[in-house]
């Protein structure tokens, strides 16, 4: 339990302050893609369209986060290297 608490205390500020905007943007864009696909394919494929749209949602969300990963890494490593210097 002690290790879990230490990990939560360490990672939570990094996730909240550094990547919150990227996570939110990726989720909104992916949801809009899901919603659009579900509406367009819903008339053609029925229930299967929702599952296909969900798979596309997950792929789109992962792709968007992977595309923003270099910027997130630069921001994180820049902060870590600055704190090591000081």
N, C-alpha and C positions, 0 to 999 in steps of 0.2 A: 504494500500500500504506500509506503514512503517513496518508492521509486516513481510510482505513478503520479503522486502529487508533485514531486519535483519536476517531472517531465511536463505535466500540465502547466505548472507555473512558468516553466521556461518557454514552451512553445506557444502558449496562448497569446502573449503580447506580439510575437512575431507574426502570427497568422492574422490577428486582429488589425494591427497597425500597418503592416507592410503590404499585405496582399488582399485586404478587404475589398478595395476598389476593383481589382482584377477579377476576383471571384464573383463579385456582384455583376460586373459587366458581362462576363462569360455566361453566367446563369440567365441573365435577361435575354441576351441574344440567342442562346440555345433554346430557351422557352418560346420565344417568338417563332423560331424555326419549327419547333415541335407543333405549336398551335396552328401554324400555316399548313404544314404537311397533314396534320390530322383533319383539318377542314377540307383540304383539296382531295385527299385520298379517301376520306370518309364516305363520300358519295359513291366512289368507285368500288372500294374493297370491303366496306363494312368494318367489322371488328378488327380484322387483320391490319387495317390502316393505322390503328392506334399503337399496335406493337411495333410496326415498322417505323412510325414516327418517333416512338420512344427510343428505338435503337439509333435512329439518326440524331436524336437529342443527345444521347450519351456520346456518340462519335463527335458531334459538333462541339459539345462542351469540352471534351478532352483535347480536341484539336486547338480550340481557342486558348485553353490554358497552356498547352505545349508551345503555342506561338508566343505567348507572353512570358514564358519561363526565362528566357535570357535577360529580359529587363528586370524581372524579380530577382534573379541571381546577382545581377550587377548591383542592384540596390542593397541586397543583403550583404554581399561580400564587401561592398564599399563601407558599410557601417561597421562590419567586423574588423576590417583592416584599419579603419580610423580609430577604433577603440584600442587596438593593440599598440598603435603608435603612441597614443596619449598615456 
